[in-house]
Amino acid sequence: MELKDLSQQKLLATATQTQVTARHTCHQSVEKPLWLRLVKEWHLLLLYLIFSVAFAFSMWRGLDGQSFAVSGNARLSGSSFRLSQPDVVTIISACLVVGRAVAASWQALAAWRCLFILFEKAGLSLADADVVGSMKLPPWSVVRPPSSSRPSGSAARLIAVLSLLLAWPAQLASPLASGSISWVPIKAYNIRPEKTIALGFVLWGSPEWNFLGGPNIREAIVRLGAGLTSLKQTRFANGTFPVGPARRMGNYFSSLANGTIIENTTILAGIVYPETKYLRYAQPETTLTGTAVGATALLRDTEFNHTALKLLTALPEPTALSHAIKYAATYLFSVNPSLACDALWDTSEFSPLPSGIHVVESVRPDRRDCMVVAKLQVSAGVTHCNQTDPMLEPTCILDSNIIVSASREVRPDPLTDMLLAMMPEVHTTVASLRMFDTTQHKGNLSRVLRESLVQTYQAAWSAMSEVMSQSIPPEQKPQTRAWEPEQFLEARVSA
């Protein structure tokens, strides 16, 4: 058809000339440098490789050997913020999701590029194209050797097959990365915040010892003495008994986490007994007329060193023994004033007394208290002292797992020294005997007295604190600081 309009003929000539002189987009792309074309076409693969290397390096350098709190944000050694283990797991999961998204995008892009290559080079059918597009795998028609009826394209098919098959191992990176981290439980001390422990409790009844009578005094005292001795044990209308101070104190310490550190202190308040200059019970109606020095038996006034106690993962093991320390353990029972303790003892289940054990009497207006005092040779275990700086006082963590003593030399438990110093003044403390076999008492009495020593004076200290807490203002009640070990998880990154 011939164009009549000259203006249209001019436009047609211009368009034809533009098509001839212009370059196709494919030609422009081919003329770009090879490395630039590879980066543009496979940028997701490069991004995934860089992300994987950076993620693995970050886990190795940032997580391996680090400890994290099980829950909450831990504040350790003055740091303002510390991630917890759930926070770390969440961050790792988020990074793995990002890596999985990049890998999936790269695999999908690689599948479509391989699909076009196979269409052109291998004569791919529509059914095989569906396999490549949906399953991201090379079909069997591409993998099997070429026949004479279809084009070869061996190099193109090999590149497509390798690209599709090598894309799948990248999907295993996430489970392998998450499985390379193991969490090992450890315990560590969080210096701040600290908690305050009250050293006194509300008293049940009036502060007097209530010893059970009956035909078998030994059985009653022994079975109730093992942490069950109480102040004024009174039966309520419902048949229950109040829990005694010794047992309450034991349960109170037992309720703390294993390995809790309690700062040493001294109970400062109290009434001075004119005769012995020791603390005594404040209530005048008490039947305990002797001294009550158990108030300072458990804790001692020493300066607690914060700087020496860092993030400890375990308490040190006992490494030394202190020998040649003599104790006095006491066993108390009440009889009628008309009877002598010696006379009653000769007919008791403990007769005759082993050597080195003596009977002591303490007379009250209505009763006679009979005590057996034994001087014993024992050993006290101590631990290493943690000293991070030679210029600082070391912190000795004792085998009791409950008391810390700051000292320049390894010493026994403070309870050991205090008991040794106050032995001549002890008159009215009940030993918590744990010997129930009456046929073996002769050979075991000294051993049982030795084993019950700590529990005995802990009961006396508990009773003293409890009685004092009644007449002391709240702001002056004895208390001390404590640090509980926190449960941490240490990250271990395996190669």
C-alpha positions as CSV (number, residue, x, y, z in Angstrom):
1,M,0.0,0.0,0.0
2,E,1.4,3.3,-1.0
3,L,1.3,6.2,1.5
4,K,-0.2,9.3,0.1
5,D,0.6,11.5,3.1
6,L,4.2,12.8,2.8
7,S,4.4,13.5,6.6
8,Q,3.7,9.8,7.4
9,Q,6.4,8.7,4.9
10,K,8.8,11.0,6.7
11,L,8.0,9.4,10.1
12,L,8.3,5.9,8.7
13,A,11.8,6.7,7.3
14,T,12.9,8.1,10.7
15,A,11.6,4.9,12.6
16,T,13.4,2.6,10.2
17,Q,16.6,4.5,10.6
18,T,16.4,4.3,14.4
19,Q,15.9,0.5,14.4
20,V,18.9,0.1,12.2
21,T,21.3,2.3,14.3
22,A,20.0,1.2,17.8
23,R,21.5,-1.7,19.7
24,H,19.4,-4.5,21.2
25,T,19.3,-4.8,25.0
26,C,20.9,-8.3,24.8
27,H,23.8,-6.8,22.8
28,Q,24.3,-4.1,25.4
29,S,24.3,-6.7,28.2
30,V,26.9,-8.9,26.4
31,E,29.2,-5.9,26.0
32,K,29.4,-5.5,29.8
33,P,32.3,-7.0,31.7
34,L,31.9,-10.7,32.6
35,W,32.3,-10.2,36.3
36,L,29.7,-7.5,36.4
37,R,27.2,-9.7,34.6
38,L,27.9,-12.6,37.0
39,V,27.4,-10.4,40.0
40,K,24.1,-9.0,38.6
41,E,22.8,-12.5,37.7
42,W,24.0,-14.4,40.8
43,H,23.9,-11.6,43.4
44,L,21.6,-13.6,45.7
45,L,24.2,-16.5,45.8
46,L,27.0,-14.1,46.7
47,L,24.7,-12.5,49.3
48,Y,24.0,-15.9,50.9
49,L,27.6,-16.9,50.9
50,I,28.6,-13.6,52.7
51,F,25.8,-13.9,55.1
52,S,26.6,-17.5,56.0
53,V,30.3,-16.8,56.6
54,A,29.5,-13.7,58.7
55,F,26.9,-15.6,60.8
56,A,29.2,-18.6,61.5
57,F,32.1,-16.2,62.5
58,S,29.8,-14.2,64.7
59,M,28.6,-17.4,66.5
60,W,32.1,-18.6,67.0
61,R,33.5,-15.3,68.3
62,G,30.4,-13.9,70.0
63,L,28.8,-17.0,71.6
64,D,31.4,-19.6,72.3
65,G,32.2,-19.7,76.0
66,Q,29.8,-16.9,76.9
67,S,27.2,-17.5,79.7
68,F,23.7,-16.2,79.6
69,A,20.9,-16.2,82.3
70,V,18.2,-18.7,81.8
71,S,15.5,-16.1,82.1
72,G,15.3,-12.3,82.4
73,N,18.1,-9.8,81.9
74,A,21.1,-10.5,84.1
75,R,23.2,-7.7,85.4
76,L,26.7,-9.0,85.9
77,S,29.8,-7.3,87.2
78,G,28.6,-3.8,86.7
79,S,27.3,-4.3,83.2
80,S,24.0,-2.4,82.5
81,F,22.5,-5.1,80.3
82,R,23.1,-8.7,79.4
83,L,21.1,-10.8,77.0
84,S,19.5,-13.9,78.4
85,Q,19.6,-17.4,76.8
86,P,16.0,-17.0,75.3
87,D,17.1,-13.7,73.7
88,V,20.1,-15.3,72.1
89,V,18.0,-18.2,70.8
90,T,15.5,-15.7,69.3
91,I,18.3,-13.7,67.6
92,I,19.8,-16.9,66.2
93,S,16.4,-18.1,64.9
94,A,15.8,-14.7,63.3
95,C,19.2,-14.9,61.5
96,L,18.5,-18.4,60.3
97,V,15.1,-17.3,59.0
98,V,16.8,-14.5,57.0
99,G,19.4,-16.9,55.7
100,R,16.7,-19.4,54.7
101,A,14.8,-16.7,52.9
102,V,17.9,-15.6,50.9
103,A,18.7,-19.3,50.1
104,A,15.1,-20.0,48.9
105,S,15.2,-16.8,46.7
106,W,18.5,-17.8,45.2
107,Q,17.3,-21.4,44.6
108,A,14.1,-20.1,42.9
109,L,16.1,-17.7,40.7
110,A,18.6,-20.4,39.8
111,A,15.8,-22.8,38.9
112,W,14.2,-20.3,36.5
113,R,17.6,-19.4,34.9
114,C,18.3,-23.1,34.4
115,L,14.8,-23.5,33.0
116,F,15.4,-21.0,30.2
117,I,18.9,-22.4,29.5
118,L,17.4,-25.9,29.1
119,F,14.6,-24.6,26.9
120,E,17.2,-23.2,24.5
121,K,20.0,-25.8,24.8
122,A,18.3,-29.1,25.6
123,G,14.8,-28.8,24.0
124,L,13.1,-29.1,27.3
125,S,9.4,-30.2,27.2
126,L,6.6,-28.5,29.2
127,A,6.3,-31.5,31.5
128,D,10.0,-31.4,32.4
129,A,9.8,-27.7,32.8
130,D,7.1,-28.2,35.4
131,V,9.5,-30.4,37.4
132,V,12.2,-27.8,37.2
133,G,9.9,-25.0,38.2
134,S,8.1,-26.7,41.1
135,M,10.6,-29.2,42.6
136,K,13.8,-27.3,41.7
137,L,15.4,-30.5,40.4
138,P,16.7,-31.5,37.0
139,P,14.3,-33.9,35.2
140,W,15.4,-37.3,34.0
141,S,15.3,-36.3,30.3
142,V,18.1,-33.8,31.1
143,V,20.2,-36.1,33.2
144,R,20.2,-39.1,30.9
145,P,22.6,-39.1,27.9
146,P,21.4,-37.2,24.8
147,S,20.0,-39.2,21.9
148,S,20.2,-38.4,18.2
149,S,16.6,-37.3,18.1
150,R,17.2,-34.3,20.3
151,P,19.9,-31.6,20.6
152,S,22.9,-32.3,22.8
153,G,23.8,-29.1,24.6
154,S,26.0,-31.1,27.0
155,A,27.7,-28.2,28.6
156,A,24.5,-26.3,29.2
157,R,22.8,-29.3,30.6
158,L,25.7,-30.0,32.9
159,I,25.7,-26.5,34.2
160,A,21.9,-26.6,34.8
161,V,22.1,-30.0,36.6
162,L,24.9,-28.9,38.9
163,S,23.2,-25.6,39.7
164,L,19.9,-27.3,40.6
165,L,21.6,-30.1,42.7
166,L,24.0,-27.8,44.5
167,A,21.3,-25.5,45.6
168,W,19.7,-28.1,47.9
169,P,22.6,-28.4,50.4
170,A,22.2,-24.8,51.2
171,Q,18.8,-25.6,52.7
172,L,20.6,-27.7,55.4
173,A,22.6,-24.8,56.6
174,S,20.0,-23.7,59.1
175,P,19.6,-27.0,61.0
176,L,23.3,-27.5,61.0
177,A,23.9,-24.0,62.4
178,S,21.3,-24.4,65.1
179,G,22.7,-27.9,66.0
180,S,26.2,-26.6,66.3
181,I,25.3,-24.7,69.5
182,S,25.1,-26.7,72.8
183,W,24.1,-25.2,76.1
184,V,25.9,-26.2,79.3
185,P,24.3,-25.3,82.6
186,I,26.5,-23.5,85.1
187,K,26.1,-21.5,88.3
188,A,27.4,-18.0,88.8
189,Y,27.0,-15.2,91.3
190,N,25.3,-12.0,90.5
191,I,26.8,-9.4,92.8
192,R,23.9,-7.0,92.2
193,P,21.1,-7.0,93.1
194,E,21.7,-8.4,96.6
195,K,19.1,-9.6,99.0
196,T,18.8,-9.0,102.8
197,I,18.3,-11.9,105.2
198,A,16.8,-11.3,108.6
199,L,18.5,-13.2,111.4
200,G,15.4,-13.2,113.7
201,F,11.9,-14.6,113.5
202,V,8.6,-14.1,115.2
203,L,8.6,-16.1,118.4
204,W,6.0,-18.7,119.2
205,G,5.0,-18.3,122.9
206,S,7.3,-17.3,125.7
207,P,11.1,-18.0,125.4
208,E,11.6,-21.0,127.6
209,W,12.9,-24.4,126.8
210,N,10.2,-27.1,126.8
211,F,11.6,-30.5,127.3
212,L,9.4,-33.5,127.0
213,G,9.2,-35.8,130.0
214,G,8.1,-39.4,130.2
215,P,9.5,-42.8,130.9
216,N,12.0,-42.7,128.0
217,I,13.6,-39.3,128.3
218,R,16.5,-40.2,126.0
219,E,14.2,-41.2,123.1
220,A,12.1,-38.1,123.4
221,I,15.1,-35.8,123.5
222,V,17.0,-37.5,120.8
223,R,14.2,-37.8,118.4
224,L,13.1,-34.1,118.9
225,G,16.6,-32.8,119.3
226,A,17.6,-33.2,115.7
227,G,16.5,-29.8,114.7
228,L,13.2,-30.0,116.4
229,T,14.0,-28.4,119.8
230,S,11.8,-25.4,120.3
231,L,10.9,-22.5,122.5
232,K,7.8,-23.1,124.5
233,Q,6.3,-25.9,122.4
234,T,2.5,-25.6,123.0
235,R,-0.2,-27.8,121.6
236,F,-2.9,-25.8,119.7
237,A,-6.6,-26.5,119.9
238,N,-6.4,-28.3,116.5
239,G,-3.6,-30.6,117.8
240,T,-0.7,-29.0,115.9
241,F,2.6,-27.7,117.3
242,P,4.5,-24.6,116.5
243,V,7.7,-25.2,114.6
244,G,10.7,-24.5,116.8
245,P,13.4,-22.0,116.0
246,A,16.1,-24.5,115.2
247,R,14.0,-26.2,112.6
248,R,12.7,-22.9,111.2
249,M,16.3,-21.6,110.8
250,G,17.4,-24.8,109.2
251,N,14.4,-24.7,106.7
252,Y,15.1,-21.0,106.1
253,F,18.7,-21.7,105.0
254,S,17.5,-24.8,103.1
255,S,15.1,-22.6,101.1
256,L,18.0,-20.7,99.7
257,A,19.6,-21.8,96.5
258,N,22.4,-24.3,96.9
259,G,25.7,-22.4,97.1
260,T,24.2,-19.1,98.5
261,I,26.8,-16.8,100.0
262,I,25.9,-15.0,103.2
263,E,27.9,-12.1,104.3
264,N,29.5,-12.5,107.8
265,T,28.1,-10.3,110.5
266,T,27.8,-10.0,114.2
267,I,24.5,-9.7,116.1
268,L,25.2,-6.4,117.9
269,A,22.1,-5.8,120.0
270,G,21.3,-7.6,123.2
271,I,21.3,-7.4,127.0
272,V,24.5,-7.8,128.8
273,Y,24.3,-10.3,131.6
274,P,26.1,-8.8,134.6
275,E,27.9,-11.9,135.8
276,T,29.4,-13.2,132.6
277,K,29.2,-10.1,130.3
278,Y,27.6,-12.2,127.6
279,L,24.2,-11.8,126.0
280,R,21.3,-13.4,127.8
281,Y,17.6,-13.8,127.1
282,A,15.7,-10.6,127.7
283,Q,12.5,-12.0,129.2
284,P,12.7,-12.3,133.0
285,E,10.4,-15.3,133.1
286,T,12.7,-17.5,131.1
287,T,14.0,-20.7,132.7
288,L,17.3,-20.3,130.8
289,T,19.4,-18.7,133.6
290,G,22.8,-19.3,132.0
291,T,24.6,-17.5,129.3
292,A,23.5,-17.5,125.6
293,V,26.6,-16.9,123.6
294,G,25.2,-18.7,120.6
295,A,24.2,-15.4,119.2
296,T,27.7,-15.0,117.6
297,A,28.3,-18.7,116.8
298,L,27.2,-18.8,113.2
299,L,28.3,-15.5,111.7
300,R,31.3,-13.3,112.5
301,D,32.1,-9.7,111.9
302,T,34.4,-9.6,108.9
303,E,34.5,-7.3,105.9
304,F,33.1,-8.7,102.8
305,N,35.2,-8.2,99.7
306,H,33.1,-7.5,96.6
307,T,36.1,-7.1,94.2
308,A,37.5,-10.5,94.9
309,L,34.2,-12.3,94.2
310,K,33.7,-12.2,90.4
311,L,31.6,-14.4,88.2
312,L,32.3,-17.8,89.8
313,T,31.1,-20.9,88.0
314,A,31.6,-23.3,90.9
315,L,32.6,-23.4,94.5
316,P,36.1,-24.6,95.2
317,E,36.8,-28.0,96.7
318,P,38.0,-28.4,100.3
319,T,41.8,-28.5,100.2
320,A,43.0,-28.2,103.8
321,L,42.1,-29.6,107.2
322,S,42.5,-27.8,110.5
323,H,43.3,-30.3,113.3
324,A,43.6,-30.2,117.1
325,I,40.5,-28.1,117.8
326,K,38.6,-29.1,121.0
327,Y,34.9,-28.7,121.3
328,A,32.4,-29.2,124.0
329,A,29.0,-30.7,123.1
330,T,26.2,-30.8,125.7
331,Y,23.3,-33.0,126.3
332,L,20.6,-31.6,128.7
333,F,17.7,-33.2,130.5
334,S,15.6,-32.0,133.5
335,V,15.0,-33.9,136.7
336,N,13.5,-33.2,140.1
337,P,15.7,-31.1,142.3
338,S,15.8,-33.8,144.9
339,L,17.6,-36.1,142.5
340,A,21.2,-35.7,141.6
341,C,22.4,-35.9,138.1
342,D,25.1,-38.4,138.9
343,A,22.6,-40.7,140.5
344,L,20.2,-40.6,137.6
345,W,22.9,-40.9,135.1
346,D,24.2,-44.1,136.6
347,T,20.8,-45.7,135.9
348,S,20.2,-44.2,132.5
349,E,20.7,-45.6,129.1
350,F,24.0,-43.9,128.7
351,S,25.7,-45.4,131.7
352,P,28.6,-45.8,132.1
353,L,30.0,-42.6,130.6
354,P,32.9,-42.9,128.1
355,S,36.2,-41.4,129.3
356,G,36.5,-37.7,128.7
357,I,32.7,-37.0,129.1
358,H,31.5,-35.3,132.3
359,V,28.2,-34.4,133.9
360,V,27.5,-30.8,134.8
361,E,24.6,-29.5,136.9
362,S,22.6,-26.3,136.7
363,V,20.0,-25.8,139.4
364,R,16.8,-23.9,138.8
365,P,14.2,-23.2,141.5
366,D,11.9,-26.0,140.3
367,R,14.1,-28.3,138.3
368,R,17.7,-29.5,138.0
369,D,19.3,-29.4,134.5
370,C,21.8,-32.1,133.9
371,M,24.3,-31.7,131.1
372,V,27.0,-33.9,129.7
373,V,30.0,-32.0,128.4
374,A,32.5,-33.7,126.1
375,K,35.8,-32.2,125.0
376,L,36.4,-33.7,121.5
377,Q,39.3,-33.7,119.0
378,V,37.9,-32.9,115.6
379,S,39.0,-31.5,112.2
380,A,37.5,-28.7,110.2
381,G,37.6,-28.5,106.4
382,V,38.3,-25.3,104.5
383,T,38.6,-24.3,100.9
384,H,40.9,-22.4,98.6
385,C,40.6,-18.6,98.9
386,N,39.8,-16.7,95.7
387,Q,42.3,-13.9,95.3
388,T,42.3,-12.1,91.9
389,D,44.6,-9.3,93.0
390,P,47.5,-9.8,95.5
391,M,46.7,-6.3,96.9
392,L,43.2,-7.3,97.8
393,E,41.8,-9.4,100.6
394,P,41.0,-12.9,99.4
395,T,37.6,-14.4,99.7
396,C,37.5,-17.9,101.2
397,I,34.4,-19.9,100.3
398,L,33.9,-22.5,103.0
399,D,32.8,-26.1,102.6
400,S,29.5,-25.3,104.1
401,N,28.4,-23.6,100.9
402,I,26.7,-20.9,103.0
403,I,29.4,-18.7,104.6
404,V,32.2,-16.6,103.1
405,S,35.1,-15.5,105.2
406,A,37.6,-12.9,104.1
407,S,41.0,-13.5,105.6
408,R,44.7,-13.4,104.6
409,E,45.1,-17.0,105.7
410,V,43.1,-20.2,105.2
411,R,41.1,-20.7,108.4
412,P,38.3,-23.0,109.5
413,D,34.7,-22.1,109.5
414,P,34.0,-19.0,111.7
415,L,31.7,-21.3,113.7
416,T,34.7,-23.3,114.6
417,D,36.6,-20.5,116.2
418,M,33.6,-19.0,118.0
419,L,32.6,-22.3,119.5
420,L,36.2,-22.9,120.7
421,A,36.2,-19.5,122.4
422,M,32.9,-19.9,124.1
423,M,33.1,-23.5,125.3
424,P,33.8,-22.7,129.0
425,E,30.7,-20.7,129.2
426,V,28.2,-23.1,127.6
427,H,25.7,-24.5,130.1
428,T,22.2,-24.9,128.6
429,T,22.3,-26.0,125.0
430,V,20.7,-29.1,123.7
431,A,22.8,-31.3,121.5
432,S,20.9,-32.7,118.5
433,L,21.9,-36.3,119.0
434,R,21.2,-38.6,116.1
435,M,22.1,-41.9,117.7
436,F,19.0,-44.1,117.9
437,D,20.6,-47.5,118.5
438,T,20.8,-47.7,122.3
439,T,22.9,-50.9,122.2
440,Q,25.8,-49.1,120.5
441,H,25.8,-45.9,122.6
442,K,29.1,-46.5,124.4
443,G,31.3,-46.5,121.3
444,N,29.3,-43.9,119.3
445,L,28.5,-41.2,121.8
446,S,31.6,-39.2,121.2
447,R,31.1,-39.4,117.4
448,V,27.5,-38.4,117.6
449,L,28.3,-35.5,119.9
450,R,30.9,-34.3,117.4
451,E,28.5,-34.7,114.4
452,S,25.7,-32.8,116.2
453,L,27.9,-29.9,117.2
454,V,27.1,-27.5,114.3
455,Q,23.4,-28.2,114.5
456,T,23.4,-27.7,118.2
457,Y,24.9,-24.2,118.2
458,Q,22.9,-23.2,115.1
459,A,19.8,-24.0,117.2
460,A,21.2,-21.9,120.0
461,W,22.0,-19.0,117.7
462,S,18.6,-19.3,116.1
463,A,16.9,-19.2,119.5
464,M,19.0,-16.2,120.6
465,S,18.2,-14.3,117.4
466,E,14.5,-15.1,117.8
467,V,14.3,-13.9,121.3
468,M,16.2,-10.7,120.6
469,S,14.0,-9.9,117.6
470,Q,11.1,-9.3,120.0
471,S,12.5,-6.4,121.9
472,I,14.6,-4.8,119.1
473,P,13.2,-2.1,116.8
474,P,12.7,-3.2,113.2
475,E,15.5,-1.0,111.9
476,Q,17.9,-2.5,114.4
477,K,17.0,-6.2,114.0
478,P,19.9,-8.4,113.0
479,Q,20.2,-8.9,109.3
480,T,22.9,-9.5,106.7
481,R,23.3,-9.5,103.0
482,A,23.3,-12.6,100.8
483,W,24.0,-13.4,97.1
484,E,22.3,-16.4,95.5
485,P,23.8,-18.2,92.6
486,E,21.9,-17.8,89.4
487,Q,21.4,-20.5,86.8
488,F,23.3,-19.7,83.6
489,L,23.8,-21.5,80.4
490,E,27.1,-21.4,78.7
491,A,27.2,-21.5,74.9
492,R,29.5,-24.0,73.3
493,V,29.9,-23.7,69.5
494,S,31.2,-26.8,67.8
495,A,32.9,-26.7,64.4
